[in-house]
Amino acid sequence: MSKILVVDDEKSIRDALSDILIEEGYEVLTGEDGEDGWSKLQDEKIDLVLCDIKMPKMDGMELLGKVSEEGLDIPFVMISAHGTIDTAVDATKKGAYDFIQKPPDLNRILLTVRNALESSKLTTETKVLRKKVSKGFEIIGESKGIAEVKETIEKVAPTEARVLIHGENGTGKELVARWLHEKSTRSKAPLVEVNCAAIPSELIESELFGHEKGSFTSAHKQRIGKFEQAHGGTLFLDEIGDMSLSAQAKVLRALQDKKINRVGGDKSISVDVRVLAATNKNLKQEIEKGNFREDLYHRLSVMVITVPPLRERKEDITLLSEHFLEQVATEYGTAKKELEGGAIDQLQKYDWTGNIRELRNVIERLVIMSQDTIKVGDVKKYVET
């Protein structure tokens, strides 16, 4: 049941609003002025405030401002008999959900209340989901190599610099890209990922830049490419070392001109994207072999972040294992299993050619096959060497 606070210095208004809201199944508290309302907000968990503007002691605008300053995420619906367009605009700028003139139309009040509560619920769910997603994509570790990666992310993320992320398969290059986006000024816009190695060379240009209907045999309708989808946000080109030379040329042009052309189209489309790229290849060697454009390399590598392999950061295996044990337990809906000290020591003896991805798979295998505590013998038995 949602709890609504009605703040108004007119008892008749408080009573009328309380009666109609209670009839609709809401729990209602009242305050006779801004100070009384602020006291209620401190003592109770309020889901929505209906607030008069002109009141003694502390008026509605002051109360709204105080709630905003304290960081309380509570929707306000302002009500006033002295409303003007300027007042409504000012209230909205200060964070009010809506502005209603007195005498209030009760049907409009109820509709506004329902909409405000639903909007607040969706906002809260989105924040919770974002926190869960962020937690699921943490960069785990305290080793020197990972500390340097995290420090670089903190410095580079707020800028518009392009970043080339280098590392072996399974080291977590995509996590670095995700955190560069999450900590950037573009975090509310989309992060669009493209695995260049997974797309056939004849389709990569259509995937990146889109195509017009009829531009080739199977182009039955217009398609929007990844560059356009990422407009205003971040485009992550994973395994860019596997991109064809013809596609590289078009990516270079897009970065230079900030414009793209769909396949089969002659119209230039402006795009505002920050490009992050990742590869497990030595691109300088690929340039010497003629497999990668040197000019594109220099466009992409304003900053280079190298993610160390797990064999060079074995001191992080304890933290990573604990993280994966919690993750697997959550996914399976079971109690978290423990790793005895000797089992951790045994895990640190392996080279982990598959890096973090391999360790994650091994922990899941151990959770499935072991008893409540994972022992040294389990590790020796179920880790492939």
N, C-alpha and C positions, 0 to 999 in steps of 0.2 A: 504494500500500500504506500503510495507516494505521500510525502509530508509537505504541505504547502504553508508558507508563512504569509499572512496578510498584514501589511503595515499601513495604517491609515489613521489620521487623528480624528476622523469622523466615525463615531460608534455605529451609526446607521449603515455606513458603507461596509465596515468590518463585519457587522452581523449579516448583512445581505449576501456578501460574498462567501462568508463562512457557511451559511445555510445551503446555498446552491452547490458549493464544493463538497460538503459533507454528503448531500444527496447523491452526488456522483461517485461516492465511495472513497474520497480523499480524506486523509487526516489533516486537520487544520489547526494552526496556532495563530495567534494574533498579537500585534504590537501596536501601541497607540502613538508612537513616534519613532524617529530614526534610532535614538538611543535604546529604546525598548526593543526595537527590531534587532539591533546589533547584539544586544544581550542574548536574545533568543538564538541568533545564529551561532553564537559561541557555545551555547549549552546544548543545542539540538542538531541532529543531522537533517538539514533542510534540503528538499529536492527542487523547490521552486519558490520564488518570492514574488508576490503581487504588491507593488509598492506605490504609494502616493508620492507626489513630488513636493508639494508645499506642506511642510509640517514644522512644528516648533522643535527646539533643541537641536535636532539634526534632520535636515530635509532628505528627501529621497535620493537626490543626486549625490549628496555627501555620503549616504549609506552605500550607494552603488560604487562610488569611488573607493571607499574604505574596504569593501569586499574584494574589489579588483586588486588593490594594493596588497592585501593579505594573501592573494593567490588562491582565493576560494573559488572553485569552479561551480557556481550556482547560477542558473538562468534567472534573470530579472524581467518582469513585465511591469513597465511603469504606467501609472494611471494618474491623470490630472484633469482638473476642470479648467486650467489655465494654459492648455497646451497650444503651442505654435509649431510650425514646421521646424524652426530653429531649435526648439526644445526637444522635439522628437529626434532630430539629427544629432544633437549633442548627447542625448541619452544612448542612442545607438553607438556612437563613437566610443562611449565609455563602457560599452559591453552589454547594454540592455538587449534582450531578445526581441521585444516589441514595445510599442507605445500605444495606449488606448485612452481616449478622451472620456471624461465624465459627462453625463451619467453613463456608466458602462453598459453596453448591450450584453446581457448575460450569455446569449448564444455565442457571441464573438469571444467573450471571456473563456468559455468552456473550450471552444475550438483552439484558441491560442494556448491555453493551458496544456491541452493534449499534445499539440504540436511541439511546444517548448520542452515538455517532458520527454517526448520521443526523440527530439533532436539531442537533448542532453544524454539520453541513454545511448544513442548511436555514437556520440562523441566519446563517451566513457569506454564503450566496447572497443572502439578503434584504438584508443590509447593503450588499453590492456593488451590488445592483439599486437600492437607495435612493440610493446615491451616484451611479449612472449617471443615474437619473431627475432627481436634484437638479441635476447638472451640465447636463443637457439643458434645464433650466428656469432657468438663471442670468439675473440681471438684469445685462446688459452695459452698461458705460459709466462714465465718470469726470467727465462734465459736471456743472456746478453743480446743474442740475435733477434729474438722476438721483441725485446724491449726497444731495440733500435727501429724495428718495423713500426711499432705502435707510436713511437715518438715522431717518426716521419709522417705517419698518417695524420697526427694531430696538427702538424705544421702545414701539410700540403692540402688537406681536405677542404679548408675554407677558401682556397684560391681556385682559380679557373685553369690551373696548369694541367696539361695532359700528363698521364702517368703510365709508364710501361712497367708491368709487374712481371718479374722473372722468377722462375722456380720450377723444380721438378714436379711431375705429376703427383697429385695428392698432398701437396704441401699447404694448400689453403689459399691459393691465389685469388679465388673467387670471394673469399672472406675479406681479403684486403680491399678488393674492389667494392664490396658491399659497404664496408666501413668508410671508405673514402666518400661514397655517396651519402651515407647516413649522417656524416659529420659535415657535409657541405651545405652551402646555401640553397642547393637544389633538392634537398632531402624530401620535400613535400611533392616533388614532381617524380615521374616514373624513372626507375632504373631498368633499362631494357638490355637483356643479355643475348649475345649471339655466340654460339659455339662454331667458329669458322671451320673446325676440323670435321664437324658432323654434317655439313651441308655440301652437296656435290658442287664442283666448281662451276657447272653450267647454271646452277640455281642461286649462287651466292649473291650475284648482283641484284636479282629480283628480291631476294630476302632483305638485303640492305636498303635498297633504294625504291622498292616497289615496282609495279608495272601497270601499264594501261591495258584495258580490255582489247584483246586481239593482237597484242604485241608479239605473241608467239603462239604456237599450236594449242597449248593447254591453258592459255590465258583467257578464261571464259568471263572473267570480270576484273574490274580494277582492284589492285591490291596496294595497301599502304605499307611501305617498308619500315624497317627498324629505325632508320634515321628520323623519319617523321613521327613514329610512335614515341621516340625519346625526346621530342621537341620540348625544351624547357628543363629537361632532366639530364640523365647520364646514360651514355651508350657504352656498354662493356663488350669489347671484342675479345673473346677468349680464344686462345690458340691462334693468334693472328699470324703466326709463322706458317700456317697451313693455307693461307689465303692465296688465291691465284694472282698472278702479276697483273692481269687486266682489272681485277677487282681492286687491287692495291692502288692502281692509277686513279680509279674513280674515288676511292676513299681519300687519297691525297688531295684531289681536286675539291672534294666536299669540305675538307678541313681548311683548305686555302680560301675558298670562296664563301663558305658557310651557306652553300646552296647545293641542291641535288636535282637530278633529272630522273624521273621514273623510266624504266625500260620501255621503249616504244613511245615515249613522250618527248615533246620539245619545249615544254614549259619548265622554267627554272623555279624551284620551290625553296624558299629560305628556311633554314633549320638552325635552331639554337640548341646545340648539344655539347656537353663535355664528354670527350672520348677517353675512356680508360682501356688499355689493352694488356693482354697477358700472353705469355708464351713459355714453353718449356725448352725452346730451342735457343741456341746462341745466334742471335740475329746478325751479329757482325760476320760470323762464319757463313751464314746464309747469303749475306750480301756478296761476299767474295765468290760464292758458288753461282751467283746470278739468280738466286731464288727469292730475294727480297730487295725491295727498292731502298736505296740508301737515303733518298730524300724523305720517304715516308718514315723511315726509322727515326730521323732527326725531328720530324714533326711530332711523333708519338712519345719520344723519350725526353721531354722537358725535365721530368723527374723519373728516376728508375728506382724501384723498390725490389730488392732481392729477398725472397722468402727462404729461409734456411731449411734444409731437409731435416727430418727428425733425427737422423744419426748424429747431427751436429748440435742437437739441443736435447740430449737424453735426460737432462735434469728436469725437463717439462713433462716427462712421461707420467709421473705421479699425478700431477694436476689434470693432465689430459684424461688419464684413466678414470679418475674420480668423476670428471665431467661426463664422460661417456657412460659410466655406470648409472649415474642419475638420469641421463637422457634415455637409456634403454629401459630402465625401470618405469619411467613415465610413459614411454611408448607402449610397453607391455602391460601396464597397470599392475605391476608387482612391487614388492618391497625391494629396496636397493640392496644388492649384494656387496660384500666387503672383499677387499684384496688383502691377504696377509702380506707382511713385510717381505718375506722371501719371494713371493710371487711378483712383487714390484721389481725386486732386484733381478729376477729372471727376465722380465720384460725388457729391462734396460740392457740386456746382453745382446739383443738382436739388432740387425742393421736396418730393418724397416725400409726395404727398397720401395714399398708402396706408400711410405710416409704416413701422414695422419689418417688418410683414408683406410690404410691397411690396419692401423691400430684400432680404429673404430670398429672395423669388421671383426677383429680378434676379440675385442671386449664383448661384443654382442654374442659371439660364439661361446665364450667362456660363461657368460650369464646363462645361456641356454643349457650348456652341458655340465655345469658345476653345481655343487650344493650351495648352501647359504654363504659359505666363505670360499673364495677362490684361492686354491693352494698352489704351491710350486709345481706339484705333479700335474695339476690341471694345465698349467701354462706349458709345461714340456710336452704334454700329450696333444694339446689342441692348437698349438702355434706351429704353422708350417714353416720349415726352415729349408 
